[in-house]
């Protein structure tokens, strides 16, 4: 268990979470998006972190990292020295390293449909809720967010998602902010089996 000198920080959906360079935050509730945003205006979605996942502070380095609350969030902010003494944080850090490698591997696909399916499979493993023979990704994902994660244009992502739907690898429930992607469990068996 963590040293009880924790510092709980809350952010509402749409707000940024700034962390000091020598700090780490363990998400206690909600979903944080981690972005690389460069002065040129280029932005890349690097991660989605939910309950039990970690994000790190970057201070004023050249990474241009920004943590943004997709939902209302509560994080436990710790300094690295304090965090490293925690078995809970060590386990979360190990899982986060596996997750980042899996995310990078998903982005290494040359075909947009393959990138998207692997990314959605990862998100299903992290944020999925079983709904019959499907797994619902319980995070609002826009085409723009998926485009920022894959480095593709929004229209390219939209067309690829349509092709995945026609192939039976994806369905959509709800609309607007309540829209959720569902993937068939049968198609996820091999993709999710070896994921963190």
C-alpha positions as a Markdown table, in Angstrom:
| # | Residue | x | y | z |
|---|---|---|---|---|
| 1 | Unk | 0.0 | 0.0 | 0.0 |
| 2 | Unk | 1.2 | 3.6 | -0.6 |
| 3 | Unk | 2.6 | 5.8 | 2.0 |
| 4 | Unk | -0.4 | 7.9 | 3.2 |
| 5 | Unk | 1.4 | 11.2 | 2.4 |
| 6 | Unk | -0.4 | 11.0 | -1.0 |
| 7 | Unk | -1.8 | 14.1 | -2.6 |
| 8 | Unk | -5.1 | 13.7 | -4.3 |
| 9 | Unk | -5.8 | 16.0 | -7.3 |
| 10 | Unk | -9.1 | 16.2 | -9.2 |
| 11 | Unk | -9.8 | 17.6 | -12.6 |
| 12 | Unk | -13.1 | 18.0 | -14.5 |
| 13 | Unk | -13.5 | 16.6 | -18.0 |
| 14 | Unk | -11.8 | 18.9 | -20.4 |
| 15 | Unk | -9.2 | 20.2 | -18.0 |
| 16 | Unk | -5.5 | 19.6 | -18.2 |
| 17 | Unk | -3.5 | 18.0 | -15.4 |
| 18 | Unk | -0.1 | 19.5 | -14.9 |
| 19 | Unk | 2.5 | 17.4 | -13.0 |
| 20 | Unk | 5.9 | 18.4 | -11.7 |
| 21 | Unk | 8.9 | 16.9 | -13.4 |
| 22 | Unk | 9.8 | 14.6 | -10.6 |
| 23 | Unk | 6.2 | 13.3 | -10.0 |
| 24 | Unk | 4.1 | 10.5 | -11.0 |
| 25 | Unk | 0.3 | 10.2 | -10.8 |
| 26 | Unk | -1.7 | 7.0 | -10.2 |
| 27 | Unk | -5.2 | 7.4 | -11.7 |
| 28 | Unk | -7.8 | 6.6 | -9.0 |
| 29 | Unk | -10.9 | 7.3 | -11.2 |
| 30 | Unk | -11.6 | 8.6 | -14.6 |
| 31 | Unk | -9.7 | 8.7 | -17.9 |
| 32 | Unk | -6.7 | 10.8 | -18.9 |
| 33 | Unk | -5.5 | 11.3 | -22.4 |
| 34 | Unk | -1.7 | 11.9 | -22.8 |
| 35 | Unk | -0.8 | 14.0 | -25.8 |
| 36 | Unk | 2.4 | 15.1 | -27.5 |
| 37 | Unk | 1.6 | 18.6 | -28.8 |
| 38 | Unk | 4.3 | 20.5 | -30.6 |
| 39 | Unk | 4.5 | 24.2 | -31.2 |
| 40 | Unk | 3.9 | 23.6 | -34.9 |
| 41 | Unk | 0.3 | 22.5 | -34.0 |
| 42 | Unk | 1.0 | 18.8 | -34.6 |
| 43 | Unk | -0.7 | 16.6 | -31.9 |
| 44 | Unk | -0.4 | 12.9 | -31.3 |
| 45 | Unk | -2.4 | 10.9 | -28.8 |
| 46 | Unk | 0.1 | 8.7 | -26.9 |
| 47 | Unk | -2.1 | 7.0 | -24.3 |
| 48 | Unk | -5.4 | 6.7 | -22.5 |
| 49 | Unk | -5.0 | 6.0 | -18.8 |
| 50 | Unk | -7.8 | 4.8 | -16.5 |
| 51 | Unk | -8.1 | 3.6 | -12.9 |
| 52 | Unk | -4.9 | 2.0 | -11.7 |
| 53 | Unk | -2.8 | 3.4 | -14.6 |
| 54 | Unk | 0.1 | 5.8 | -14.4 |
| 55 | Unk | 1.1 | 9.1 | -16.0 |
| 56 | Unk | 4.3 | 11.0 | -15.4 |
| 57 | Unk | 5.4 | 14.6 | -15.0 |
| 58 | Unk | 7.6 | 16.0 | -17.7 |
| 59 | Unk | 8.3 | 19.5 | -16.4 |
| 60 | Unk | 9.8 | 21.8 | -19.1 |
| 61 | Unk | 11.5 | 19.2 | -21.3 |
| 62 | Unk | 11.2 | 19.0 | -25.0 |
| 63 | Unk | 8.6 | 16.3 | -25.1 |
| 64 | Unk | 5.6 | 18.7 | -25.2 |
| 65 | Unk | 3.5 | 16.3 | -23.2 |
| 66 | Unk | 0.1 | 17.2 | -22.0 |
| 67 | Unk | -2.3 | 15.2 | -19.8 |
| 68 | Unk | -6.0 | 16.0 | -20.5 |
| 69 | Unk | -9.0 | 14.7 | -18.6 |
| 70 | Unk | -11.5 | 13.0 | -20.9 |
| 71 | Unk | -13.8 | 12.4 | -18.0 |
| 72 | Unk | -13.7 | 13.8 | -14.4 |
| 73 | Unk | -10.6 | 12.4 | -12.9 |
| 74 | Unk | -9.0 | 11.9 | -9.5 |
| 75 | Unk | -5.3 | 11.1 | -9.4 |
| 76 | Unk | -2.9 | 10.4 | -6.6 |
| 77 | Unk | 0.3 | 12.5 | -7.2 |
| 78 | Unk | 3.5 | 11.2 | -5.7 |
| 79 | Unk | 7.2 | 12.1 | -6.1 |
| 80 | Unk | 9.3 | 9.4 | -7.8 |
| 81 | Unk | 11.2 | 8.5 | -4.6 |
| 82 | Unk | 7.9 | 7.9 | -2.7 |
| 83 | Unk | 6.3 | 6.0 | -5.7 |
| 84 | Unk | 9.3 | 3.6 | -6.1 |
| 85 | Unk | 8.8 | 2.4 | -2.6 |
| 86 | Unk | 5.3 | 1.2 | -3.4 |
| 87 | Unk | 4.6 | -2.3 | -4.6 |
| 88 | Unk | 1.3 | -1.0 | -6.1 |
| 89 | Unk | 3.1 | 1.6 | -8.2 |
| 90 | Unk | 5.8 | -0.9 | -9.2 |
| 91 | Unk | 3.1 | -3.3 | -10.5 |
| 92 | Unk | 1.4 | -0.4 | -12.3 |
| 93 | Unk | 4.7 | 0.7 | -13.8 |
| 94 | Unk | 5.4 | -2.8 | -15.1 |
| 95 | Unk | 1.9 | -2.9 | -16.7 |
| 96 | Unk | 2.3 | 0.5 | -18.2 |
| 97 | Unk | 5.6 | -0.5 | -19.9 |
| 98 | Unk | 3.9 | -3.5 | -21.4 |
| 99 | Unk | 0.9 | -1.3 | -22.4 |
| 100 | Unk | 3.2 | 1.3 | -24.1 |
| 101 | Unk | 5.0 | -1.5 | -26.1 |
| 102 | Unk | 1.7 | -3.0 | -27.2 |
| 103 | Unk | 0.4 | 0.5 | -28.2 |
| 104 | Unk | 3.6 | 1.1 | -30.3 |
| 105 | Unk | 3.3 | -2.4 | -31.9 |
| 106 | Unk | -0.3 | -1.6 | -32.8 |
| 107 | Unk | 0.8 | 1.7 | -34.5 |
| 108 | Unk | 3.5 | -0.2 | -36.5 |
| 109 | Unk | 0.8 | -1.8 | -38.7 |
| 110 | Unk | 0.9 | -0.3 | -42.2 |
| 111 | Unk | -2.8 | -0.7 | -42.9 |
| 112 | Unk | -5.2 | 1.6 | -41.2 |
| 113 | Unk | -7.8 | -1.1 | -40.4 |
| 114 | Unk | -5.1 | -3.2 | -38.7 |
| 115 | Unk | -3.9 | -0.2 | -36.7 |
| 116 | Unk | -7.4 | 0.7 | -35.6 |
| 117 | Unk | -8.4 | -2.9 | -34.8 |
| 118 | Unk | -5.3 | -3.5 | -32.7 |
| 119 | Unk | -5.7 | -0.1 | -30.9 |
| 120 | Unk | -9.4 | -0.9 | -30.2 |
| 121 | Unk | -8.5 | -4.4 | -29.0 |
| 122 | Unk | -6.0 | -2.8 | -26.6 |
| 123 | Unk | -8.6 | -0.3 | -25.4 |
| 124 | Unk | -11.1 | -3.2 | -25.0 |
| 125 | Unk | -8.6 | -5.0 | -22.8 |
| 126 | Unk | -8.1 | -1.9 | -20.7 |
| 127 | Unk | -11.6 | -0.3 | -20.7 |
| 128 | Unk | -13.8 | -3.1 | -21.9 |
| 129 | Unk | -17.1 | -4.3 | -20.5 |
| 130 | Unk | -18.6 | -7.6 | -21.7 |
| 131 | Unk | -22.0 | -7.2 | -23.4 |
| 132 | Unk | -23.2 | -10.6 | -24.6 |
| 133 | Unk | -20.8 | -11.8 | -27.3 |
| 134 | Unk | -19.2 | -8.3 | -27.6 |
| 135 | Unk | -16.8 | -6.2 | -25.6 |
| 136 | Unk | -17.9 | -2.5 | -25.2 |
| 137 | Unk | -15.1 | 0.0 | -24.9 |
| 138 | Unk | -16.4 | 2.1 | -22.1 |
| 139 | Unk | -14.7 | 5.3 | -23.2 |
| 140 | Unk | -16.0 | 7.9 | -25.6 |
| 141 | Unk | -13.8 | 7.7 | -28.7 |
| 142 | Unk | -14.2 | 10.2 | -31.5 |
| 143 | Unk | -12.9 | 9.7 | -35.0 |
| 144 | Unk | -10.6 | 12.7 | -34.4 |
| 145 | Unk | -9.2 | 11.0 | -31.3 |
| 146 | Unk | -8.5 | 7.8 | -33.2 |
| 147 | Unk | -7.0 | 9.8 | -36.0 |
| 148 | Unk | -4.6 | 11.5 | -33.5 |
| 149 | Unk | -3.7 | 8.1 | -32.1 |
| 150 | Unk | -2.9 | 6.5 | -35.5 |
| 151 | Unk | -1.4 | 9.4 | -37.3 |
| 152 | Unk | -4.1 | 9.1 | -40.0 |
| 153 | Unk | -6.6 | 11.8 | -41.2 |
| 154 | Unk | -10.1 | 11.8 | -39.7 |
| 155 | Unk | -11.7 | 10.9 | -43.1 |
| 156 | Unk | -9.3 | 7.9 | -43.4 |
| 157 | Unk | -10.2 | 6.7 | -40.0 |
| 158 | Unk | -13.9 | 7.1 | -40.7 |
| 159 | Unk | -13.6 | 5.0 | -43.9 |
| 160 | Unk | -11.5 | 2.4 | -42.1 |
| 161 | Unk | -14.1 | 2.1 | -39.3 |
| 162 | Unk | -16.8 | 1.6 | -41.9 |
| 163 | Unk | -14.8 | -1.2 | -43.5 |
| 164 | Unk | -14.3 | -2.8 | -40.0 |
| 165 | Unk | -18.1 | -2.6 | -39.4 |
| 166 | Unk | -18.9 | -4.2 | -42.8 |
| 167 | Unk | -16.4 | -7.0 | -42.0 |
| 168 | Unk | -18.2 | -7.7 | -38.7 |
| 169 | Unk | -15.2 | -6.7 | -36.6 |
| 170 | Unk | -16.8 | -3.7 | -35.0 |
| 171 | Unk | -20.2 | -2.3 | -34.2 |
| 172 | Unk | -21.3 | 1.0 | -32.6 |
| 173 | Unk | -23.9 | 1.6 | -29.9 |
| 174 | Unk | -25.4 | 4.9 | -29.0 |
| 175 | Unk | -24.6 | 8.3 | -30.5 |
| 176 | Unk | -22.9 | 11.6 | -29.6 |
| 177 | Unk | -21.1 | 11.5 | -26.2 |
| 178 | Unk | -22.8 | 8.2 | -25.4 |
| 179 | Unk | -21.4 | 6.4 | -28.5 |
| 180 | Unk | -19.3 | 3.3 | -27.7 |
| 181 | Unk | -17.4 | 0.9 | -29.9 |
| 182 | Unk | -18.0 | -2.8 | -29.5 |
| 183 | Unk | -15.7 | -5.6 | -30.7 |
| 184 | Unk | -16.8 | -9.2 | -31.0 |
| 185 | Unk | -15.2 | -11.4 | -28.3 |
| 186 | Unk | -14.4 | -14.1 | -30.9 |
| 187 | Unk | -12.2 | -11.6 | -32.8 |
| 188 | Unk | -10.6 | -10.4 | -29.6 |
| 189 | Unk | -9.5 | -13.8 | -28.3 |
| 190 | Unk | -6.1 | -13.8 | -30.0 |
| 191 | Unk | -5.6 | -10.0 | -29.9 |
| 192 | Unk | -6.4 | -9.6 | -26.2 |
| 193 | Unk | -5.0 | -12.9 | -24.8 |
| 194 | Unk | -1.4 | -11.6 | -24.5 |
| 195 | Unk | -2.2 | -8.0 | -23.7 |
| 196 | Unk | -1.5 | -6.4 | -20.3 |
